[in-house]
Each structure stands twice: as C-alpha cells, then as structure tokens.
Amino acid sequence: MNRAQLIDKLKEQLAQLEQEVLRHDAALAPQQRKLIQDVERFNDGLFIQSGAQLAPCIGQIAKDIKQLEQRLALGLSAATIVASCERIQDRFTAVKRALTTTGINLKSATQARQSARNRSHQRQKQAHNSSGFDWIAAGVMQNSHQLYEELNKHLNWARKIESKIAQLETGLDNCHSADKIKLQNEILLMHRRLGKCRQAISYIEDRIQAFERPYQSQNR
C-alpha cells in the first residue's frame, strides 16, 4: 500500500466512524449527557475529552491523519510513520470501545448517584434519630411536601400555645393567691412546650433547606 492509499484508507475509516459517533451522540437524551458529563471515557494521552458525547474525538483523529500525511510528504523515518499509524489505530479502537460502553457508564453513574442518595438519606435518618426530634416521623424528613405540612402543623401549635400563655397570664392577675402557684406552674409548662415547638420549627426549616439544596443546584 502506497502513501496515498494509506491516507485514503484512514480517511475512509474515519468517515465511517464519524457516522457511528453522530448517531451515538444524537441518541443521547439531555439527562444522560448530564449524568456522565464528568466521566473520563479514555486513558490519559489518547483524547482530551470527557462525558457522553464522542464527536470531539473525530476532530482529534482527523488532525492526527493530517499530521501523518505531512510526515509522509517530508519523508520522515519509518519508525516515526509506524508510531503515528499505531497512535491513530489506538484512537480508532478507543472510540469504538467507547461507543459500546456508554450504556455501562450510564448504568454505573446511575447506581453511583442512587447509592449517594441512599447514603445521604441514611445520614439524615441517623441525624434525625439523634436530634431529639425522633418523635417526628423519620419518613417526613424524606418528603418535601410532608416537611412543609409538618412545619405548618408546628407553626399552628406555636400560635395556639402563645394564645394559651397570654390567656393564662391574664388570668394570673385576677386569680386568688391560693391558685397563683398552680397557674404559674401551668404557664411555665406552656413556655416549655412553646420552646420545644420553636426548636422543632427551626429543625424542620433546616431540613427543608437541606432537602431542597441539591435540587436548586441542579437547576442552575
């Protein structure tokens, strides 16, 4: 095979690969591209590329073929030409392998993300159980809608307790001295309940922020 035939064969091979890559990239859904956008698909030194789409590789192989064509025209040593050809073939092989492993990368990334979510939920559950608010159902901590319902419930309780305290304190001024100690103790109990309720409100508000933060960052 002469020089011209070698270059023509490589260009033909690249054109066929380009069509496969274009079909591959077009078939990827936006969420799939996002899922493995930071995944390194190739060994260092083969391509400057990461993520799902493989189209950037075609331009880099084309550049190698152009460089080989120039080296052939300059009559460089056989060893140099062979090294260039081997590098081009290594790149062809790597892209073809990547075409067949995208599904594996997607599945692996999906499982890794789910595992991270499970670990996060487990940490939240453990933190919840040791927070002193384990009387709030742990399942509530995993659902944004239920968190807001729980928050509204505690806000209503706080308002009712505040109203009860105001009522008791009004009655304190008008009650007989014999009943004051009992009434004062009841007011103290109501203040304790109010304090616990406010702590729970702050805790639930923190859980809402922690729950929504990942979704806010994904939508930026």
Salt bridges, closest charged atoms under 4 A:
ASP25 OD1 - HIS24 ND1 2.79
ASP64 OD2 - ARG87 NE 3.61
ASP64 OD2 - ARG91 NH1 3.01
GLU69 OE1 - LYS11 NZ 3.80
GLU149 OE2 - HIS145 NE2 2.88
GLU150 OE1 - LYS153 NZ 3.42
GLU150 OE2 - HIS154 ND1 3.79
GLU162 OE2 - ARG198 NH2 2.75
GLU169 OE2 - HIS191 NE2 3.69
